Amino acid sequence: MGGERLERALTEAERSLPLWERRLAELIAIPSVSPDPEHAGDLQRAAEWLSDLALEEGLGAEQLRGEGAPLLLIEGGSGDHSALIYGHYDVQTPGPLSEWSSPPFQASERGGRLYGRGASDDKGGLLMPLAALSAWKRAGGCPLRVKVLLEGEEEVGSRHLGGQLRRHGARLAAEVALSSDGRMWSAWPPSLRLGSRGLLAFSLEVTTAAKNLHSGHYGGLATNALQVLIQLLAGLVDPLGRVRVPGFYDRVRPPEPDSIPFDEAQQAEIAGVPGWGGDPAFTPLQRLWWRPTLEVHSVGGSFDPVRLNTSVPSRATAQLSCRLVADQDPGEIAELLAAWVAQNSPALATVRLETRGEGEWPYSVPSHHPAARAAKKVLGELYGTEPLLVRSGGTVPAASLIGRELGLPLIYFAFGEMDNALHAPDEFLRLDSFRMGVLGYVRLLAELASALPGSGAEGG
């Protein structure tokens, strides 16, 4: 759909951009940190803030019943076709405050960028479709029925989202799903993400005694829990990061050839690393998009990490995860890991592997899907150049969950970039990207009204 109404909606979107930038700053100020239980009240506060915003803009807003953090449904538009747009209002912990150039929950604009936790992931992203719906309403009405679903547990694996989708399936019915959560490969040229890796998060706990023991009295006799843990972790992968667990790679598809250029030196500089590791049998992009990983995220023992404590640790823990690729099954991978740990644990240690939820399947949608073609067309018109077709090494749990529970293909339509320091100090969103996202959603909602219906996603 083009014409006068679309032009009015685009004009309204441009006019209201300063207001929505201020609203983004307000939302960043709410520390809706889902991994920290102490912020449960802030999750509720963020959901209420978004609900009030929707009502202020003349949109429908409803908190869906269920477990966990509030799941918010915002609705607007009308027409013969419908789309579900996913986003999340929870954020990661800020980490060491000393590493931030400005307070993480106080939005700061510097050099055309808005800094703050959640600026890119995903508070800036979720406001883009809301701003677009608002612009369409002021222009005479959106030609597509739109349901915006906002959750507060993405950063802890969307642990209740599957059950909520099952419970409210009829309420959430649509023809296609979009995700405001996701990344473009870079600020230029634009890109359309067609797939993402899955995820299995798990912990290892080693126990060797009822309490810590004096190393002068028991060193050389008592089994050291931290040393057992380190030996297990070292055995899981080889020096090139290849996973040593038998069967881990059995279902992995051969990688496809690189579809975009990858400047190794430039990307290493952006990441702040001296170079890239990994299996040299595959290109860096193949390692990132088509190969699975096993990463250790943290290790702890029953000792003081600052002061020297010469006890023999009785307990040690580690947090790990695997990024999974087609056609790996998170449940099967969990079983393979548990079997390897059981086989390689020493007799005098109790080792427990615990997964965080059921894991998330890898996800992909074909480039020929009508909604993917519509998104590609819109990006080309918006940026004046053909978008790159890319994949992602990251995971959005909702992608596979929405596919499995609602039977909907999901298109990533997101405007953050890979360099936005997600989950790290000084997270930011380019204000130019925020503008392009709002205008992009205005255009896409009109384009989908004529491009739908369609189906054909594939996923776990």
C-alpha positions in Angstrom: 0.0 0.0 0.0 1.4 3.4 -0.9 -0.2 6.7 -1.6 -1.3 9.6 0.5 -2.0 7.8 3.7 1.4 6.2 3.8 3.0 9.6 3.2 1.0 11.1 6.0 2.1 8.2 8.3 5.8 8.8 7.4 5.4 12.5 8.0 3.8 11.8 11.4 6.6 9.4 12.3 9.3 12.0 11.4 7.5 14.7 13.3 7.2 12.6 16.5 10.7 11.2 16.6 12.0 13.6 19.3 9.1 12.5 21.5 9.9 8.8 21.0 13.6 9.4 21.7 12.6 11.0 25.1 10.3 8.0 25.7 13.2 5.6 25.1 15.2 7.5 27.6 12.4 7.2 30.2 12.2 3.4 29.5 15.9 3.0 29.9 15.6 4.6 33.3 13.6 1.7 34.6 16.1 -1.0 35.6 14.1 -4.0 34.3 16.9 -6.5 34.9 15.4 -10.0 34.6 18.4 -12.0 35.7 18.3 -10.3 39.1 15.3 -11.3 41.3 15.6 -8.0 43.2 14.4 -6.2 40.1 11.0 -8.1 39.8 9.2 -4.9 40.8 11.0 -3.0 38.0 9.8 -5.6 35.5 6.3 -4.9 36.6 7.0 -1.1 36.5 8.3 -1.4 32.9 5.2 -3.3 31.8 2.9 -0.8 33.3 4.8 2.1 31.7 4.4 0.4 28.3 0.7 -0.2 28.9 0.1 3.4 29.9 2.1 4.5 26.8 -0.1 2.4 24.5 -3.3 3.6 26.0 -2.1 7.2 25.7 -1.5 6.6 22.0 -5.0 5.2 21.6 -3.9 1.6 21.2 -5.3 -1.5 23.1 -3.2 -2.8 25.9 -3.7 -6.0 28.0 -1.5 -7.9 30.4 -2.0 -11.6 29.6 -2.4 -14.0 32.6 0.3 -16.4 33.3 3.5 -17.2 35.2 6.6 -15.1 35.3 7.1 -11.5 34.4 4.2 -9.6 32.8 3.5 -10.5 29.2 2.0 -7.5 27.5 -0.2 -7.4 24.4 -0.6 -4.1 22.5 -3.0 -3.9 19.6 -3.8 -1.5 16.8 -4.7 -1.2 13.1 -7.4 -2.9 11.1 -7.7 -4.8 7.8 -7.9 -8.2 6.2 -4.4 -9.3 7.3 -2.6 -9.5 10.6 0.9 -9.6 12.1 2.3 -10.4 15.5 5.4 -8.3 16.5 7.6 -9.6 19.3 9.9 -7.6 21.6 11.1 -7.7 25.2 11.4 -5.0 27.8 13.8 -6.8 30.2 17.5 -6.2 30.1 20.8 -7.8 31.2 22.6 -6.8 34.4 24.8 -3.7 33.9 28.0 -5.4 35.0 30.8 -3.4 36.6 29.6 0.2 36.9 33.1 1.5 36.7 33.4 0.3 33.1 30.5 2.5 32.0 31.2 6.0 30.7 27.8 7.1 32.0 25.2 5.5 34.4 23.7 2.5 32.7 20.1 3.4 33.7 20.4 7.1 32.8 20.3 7.6 29.0 23.1 9.7 27.7 23.4 11.0 24.1 26.9 11.3 22.7 27.9 11.6 19.1 24.5 10.7 17.7 24.2 7.6 19.9 22.0 7.0 22.9 23.8 5.1 25.6 22.2 3.0 28.3 21.3 -0.6 29.3 18.6 -1.8 26.9 19.0 1.1 24.4 19.5 -1.5 21.6 18.5 -4.7 23.3 15.5 -4.3 23.1 13.9 -1.2 24.5 14.8 0.9 21.4 13.7 -2.0 19.2 10.3 -2.5 20.8 9.5 1.2 20.6 9.9 1.3 16.8 6.7 -0.6 16.0 4.8 1.3 18.7 5.9 4.6 17.2 4.9 3.3 13.7 1.5 2.3 15.0 1.1 5.7 16.6 2.0 7.4 13.3 -0.4 5.3 11.3 -3.2 6.1 13.8 -2.7 9.8 13.4 -2.6 9.4 9.6 -6.0 7.7 9.5 -5.4 4.1 10.6 -3.0 1.3 10.0 -4.1 -1.0 7.1 -2.8 -4.1 9.0 -4.1 -5.6 12.2 -1.1 -5.6 14.5 -0.5 -7.4 17.8 2.7 -6.3 19.6 3.7 -9.0 22.2 6.2 -7.8 24.8 7.8 -10.1 27.3 10.0 -9.6 30.4 12.0 -12.8 30.5 14.0 -12.9 27.2 17.3 -12.4 29.0 16.6 -15.5 31.2 15.7 -17.7 28.3 12.0 -16.8 27.9 11.3 -19.6 30.4 7.6 -19.0 30.5 6.9 -17.8 27.0 6.2 -21.2 25.5 3.4 -21.9 28.0 2.0 -18.5 27.6 1.9 -18.9 23.8 0.0 -22.2 24.2 -2.4 -20.7 26.7 -3.2 -17.6 24.6 -2.7 -19.0 21.2 -6.2 -18.0 19.9 -5.7 -14.5 21.2 -2.3 -14.2 19.4 -3.4 -15.7 16.1 -1.8 -13.9 13.1 -0.5 -14.7 9.6 3.2 -13.8 10.3 5.4 -12.8 13.1 8.1 -10.1 13.2 10.8 -9.6 15.8 12.0 -6.1 16.9 14.8 -8.0 18.7 17.8 -8.7 16.6 20.7 -7.1 14.9 21.8 -5.8 11.5 25.2 -6.9 10.5 26.4 -3.3 10.4 25.1 0.3 10.2 25.7 0.2 6.5 24.7 -1.4 4.2 21.4 -2.7 5.7 20.8 -6.4 6.2 18.0 -8.8 6.7 18.5 -11.6 9.1 17.1 -14.9 8.0 18.2 -17.3 10.7 19.8 -17.6 14.1 21.5 -20.2 16.3 19.8 -22.1 19.1 20.9 -22.1 22.7 21.3 -24.6 25.6 22.4 -23.0 28.8 23.6 -25.3 31.7 25.6 -25.4 34.9 28.1 -27.8 36.4 28.4 -28.3 40.1 31.2 -30.3 41.7 31.1 -31.4 45.4 33.9 -33.3 47.0 33.4 -32.7 50.8 30.9 -31.5 53.3 33.0 -28.4 54.0 36.2 -26.7 53.0 39.3 -28.3 54.4 42.6 -26.8 55.6 45.2 -27.5 52.8 47.9 -28.0 55.4 46.0 -30.7 57.1 44.3 -32.3 54.1 46.1 -31.1 50.9 47.2 -34.1 48.9 44.5 -36.2 50.5 41.2 -34.5 49.9 39.9 -34.1 46.3 39.8 -30.5 45.3 36.4 -29.6 43.8 37.7 -26.6 41.9 40.5 -28.6 40.3 38.0 -31.3 39.3 35.8 -28.7 37.7 38.7 -27.1 35.8 39.8 -30.5 34.5 36.3 -31.3 33.3 36.0 -27.9 31.6 39.3 -28.3 29.9 38.2 -31.7 28.6 35.0 -30.5 27.0 36.8 -28.6 24.2 40.1 -28.8 22.4 42.5 -25.8 22.0 40.6 -24.8 18.8 37.3 -24.8 20.5 36.1 -28.0 19.0 33.7 -29.9 21.3 35.0 -33.3 22.4 31.6 -34.7 23.4 30.9 -37.8 21.2 27.9 -37.2 18.9 27.9 -33.4 19.4 28.4 -32.8 15.7 26.4 -35.7 14.3 23.3 -33.6 13.2 25.2 -30.5 12.1 24.6 -29.5 8.5 27.5 -28.6 6.2 28.0 -24.8 6.2 27.0 -22.7 3.3 29.5 -20.5 1.5 30.0 -17.0 2.8 27.2 -14.7 1.5 28.8 -11.4 2.6 32.4 -10.0 2.9 34.0 -10.4 6.3 36.9 -8.1 7.1 38.7 -10.1 9.8 40.9 -7.2 10.9 38.1 -4.7 11.0 35.7 -7.0 12.9 38.5 -7.9 15.4 39.1 -4.2 16.1 35.3 -3.6 16.6 35.2 -6.5 19.1 38.4 -5.4 20.8 40.3 -8.7 20.3 43.8 -9.3 18.8 42.4 -11.8 16.3 40.0 -14.7 15.8 40.3 -18.2 17.2 38.4 -21.3 16.3 38.6 -24.2 13.8 40.6 -23.0 10.7 38.7 -25.6 8.6 35.9 -23.1 8.5 35.7 -19.4 7.6 35.0 -16.9 10.5 31.4 -16.4 9.1 30.9 -20.2 8.9 32.1 -20.5 12.5 29.7 -17.7 13.6 26.6 -18.8 11.6 26.8 -22.5 10.8 28.9 -24.1 13.5 27.9 -24.9 17.1 29.9 -23.8 20.1 30.5 -24.6 23.8 31.4 -21.6 26.0 32.4 -21.3 29.6 30.9 -18.1 31.1 31.9 -18.1 34.7 33.7 -20.3 37.3 33.4 -20.1 41.1 34.7 -22.1 44.0 34.0 -22.0 47.8 36.7 -19.5 48.5 37.3 -15.7 48.7 38.2 -14.6 45.2 40.0 -11.5 46.5 42.0 -12.7 49.6 44.2 -15.7 49.6 42.4 -18.6 51.3 44.5 -21.8 51.5 41.6 -24.2 52.0 40.8 -27.1 49.7 37.5 -26.1 48.0 34.6 -28.5 48.7 32.4 -27.1 46.0 32.8 -25.5 42.7 30.4 -24.3 40.0 30.5 -23.2 36.4 28.0 -21.6 34.0 28.2 -22.7 30.4 26.2 -22.6 27.2 26.1 -24.1 23.7 25.0 -22.2 20.6 23.3 -24.8 18.4 22.8 -25.0 14.6 20.5 -26.9 12.3 19.6 -29.7 12.9 20.8 -30.0 16.5 18.2 -30.9 19.2 18.7 -29.1 22.5 17.3 -32.1 24.5 19.6 -34.5 22.7 22.7 -32.3 23.2 21.8 -32.1 27.0 21.8 -35.9 27.1 25.1 -36.1 25.4 26.7 -33.6 27.7 25.3 -35.4 30.8 26.7 -38.7 29.6 30.1 -37.2 28.9 30.2 -35.6 32.4 29.2 -38.9 34.1 31.9 -40.8 32.2 34.6 -38.3 33.0 33.9 -37.5 36.6 36.3 -38.9 39.2 34.9 -41.4 41.7 35.5 -39.1 44.8 33.5 -36.2 43.3 29.8 -35.7 42.9 29.1 -33.8 39.6 25.7 -32.4 38.7 24.8 -31.0 35.3 21.6 -28.9 35.3 20.1 -27.3 32.2 18.3 -23.9 32.3 15.0 -24.8 30.7 14.6 -27.0 27.6 16.9 -25.0 25.4 16.1 -23.1 22.2 16.2 -24.6 18.7 18.0 -23.0 15.8 15.7 -21.0 13.5 15.5 -20.0 9.9 13.0 -18.6 7.4 13.5 -18.9 3.6 14.3 -15.7 1.7 11.4 -16.4 -0.7 8.7 -16.2 2.0 6.3 -13.3 1.1 7.0 -11.5 4.4 10.8 -11.8 3.9 10.4 -10.4 0.4 8.3 -7.6 1.8 10.9 -6.8 4.4 13.7 -6.9 1.8 11.8 -4.5 -0.4 11.1 -2.1 2.4 14.8 -2.0 3.5 15.9 -1.4 -0.1 13.5 1.5 -0.4 14.4 2.9 3.0 18.2 2.8 2.5 18.4 3.1 -1.3 20.4 0.0 -1.7 19.8 -3.8 -1.7 20.0 -5.3 1.8 22.4 -8.1 2.6 20.9 -11.4 3.5 22.6 -12.6 6.7 22.3 -15.0 9.6 23.1 -14.5 13.3 25.2 -16.4 15.8 22.9 -15.2 18.5 19.6 -16.6 19.8 16.1 -15.1 20.2 14.2 -17.8 22.0 10.9 -16.4 20.8 11.8 -17.2 17.1 11.5 -21.0 17.5 8.9 -20.8 20.2 6.5 -18.7 18.1 7.1 -21.1 15.2 6.4 -24.2 17.3 3.5 -23.0 19.4 1.7 -20.6 17.0 2.8 -22.1 13.7 4.0 -18.7 12.5 7.0 -17.8 10.4 9.1 -15.1 12.0 10.9 -12.3 10.2 13.7 -10.4 12.0 13.0 -6.7 11.4 15.4 -5.1 13.7 17.7 -2.0 13.5 20.4 -2.4 16.1 23.8 -3.4 15.0 26.5 -5.9 15.9 28.7 -3.2 17.5 26.1 -1.9 20.0 27.9 -3.5 23.0 25.0 -5.7 23.9 25.3 -7.3 27.4 28.4 -5.1 27.9 29.2 -1.7 29.4 28.3 1.3 27.2 25.5 -0.4 25.3 24.1 2.1 22.7 21.8 2.6 19.8 22.5 5.0 16.9 19.7 7.6 16.8 19.8 7.4 13.0 19.1 3.6 13.3 16.2 4.4 15.6 14.8 6.8 13.0 15.2 4.2 10.2 13.5 1.6 12.4 10.4 3.7 13.0 10.2 4.6 9.3 10.9 1.0 8.3 8.0 -0.3 10.4 5.7 2.4 9.0 6.5 1.1 5.5 6.5 -2.6 6.4 3.1 -2.5 8.0 1.7 -1.1 4.7 3.6 -3.5 2.6 2.5 -6.6 4.6 -1.1 -5.5 4.2 -0.8 -6.3 0.5 1.9 -9.1 0.6 0.1 -11.5 3.0 -1.0 -14.2 3.5 2.1 -16.4 3.3 3.8 -19.3 5.2 6.8 -21.5 4.9 9.2 -20.9 7.8 11.3 -23.8 9.0 12.7 -24.3 12.4 13.3 -26.8 15.2 
